[in-house]
Every structure is written in structure tokens, then in C-alpha cells.
Amino acid sequence: MTTDEQPERRGCIVRVGPEPIDSATLTESVSSERCGAVILFLGTVRDHSAGKEGVTHLEYEVYEDVVEAKIREIVEEATKDWDIEQVAVVHRTGVVQVGESSVAVAVGSAHRDAAFVAGRYIIDELKARVPIWKKEHWPGGAEWVREDLQHRHK
């Protein structure tokens, strides 16, 4: 490689499906010798929501092709605005139990600021723009909810 050539970015990994999220593998997928910073955001299922205690699990439904394309669009925006090397985004479908991760965003970058800001942008935009339906289950009931962010950052 000549000094004028820049190594290619390794790209973007987007996965939507029922498989559990392996945070170690995800972190490794965005790591390289070019990255001085790797961040990982995990969104996990909690036992309460909007005043309802005792949430037992969540259920996610998506149109996989539409969701993956929309996530890729958001990642492309992030790569234009921040100097990031690699991004991996995973979102679960189906049933996700309390304590399990339902979404993950990993970003590798030469510098921490770009990794943090890009990661925040990706998860915020995913929550605001990607058509993912979530059903919360608790003893005696269940309800479909849509999470739109009230505060978006760029």
C-alpha cells in the first residue's frame, strides 16, 4: 500500500432476528488496529415500563427487509458525519426476556468522541425512525407500544 492509499472502512453489520445478542462478538467485530475507541450500547429489557411494574418479557415484530434497510440508512448518515471505521447494529425479534438485550449498537473509531457521538446518533435515530413494534407483557395483560424519542441529538 502506498502512503496515498487509505485503508477501506470495514463497513457495516446489520442483523435483525431472534438470536440472542453476543456482546463480545459484536465488540470484536468493530475492533481493529485503526480503532482507538470502541463503544457498545446494549438496550436491555427491564421489569417495568410507563408506570407498569412486573413486566415479564417483550415481544418484537418487524418487517425485516424494511428495518434492515432503514438501519443501514441511519448508519450511512453517521459515517458521513463522523469519522468511524466500523458499525454493528443488532435488533432482536420475537420474545426477549427481562435482563436480555434487545438492541445493540457497536462503533469503532480512531477517537472516542466520534465513537460516542455516532453511537448515540444511531440508537436515537433507530428508536425514532425504524418501524419496530414492541409488545410489553406483564401478569394479567399485554400492550403494543411505540417508542418515539422526545429528545433527539445530533
Secondary structure, DSSP 8 states (H G I E B T S, - for coil): --TT------EEEEEEESS---HHHHHHHT--TT-SEEEEEEEE--SEETTEE---EEEEEE-HHHHHHHHHHHHHHHHHHS-EEEEEEEEE-EEEETTSEEEEEEEEESSHHHHHHHHHHHHHHHHHHS-EEEEEEETTEEEEE----S----
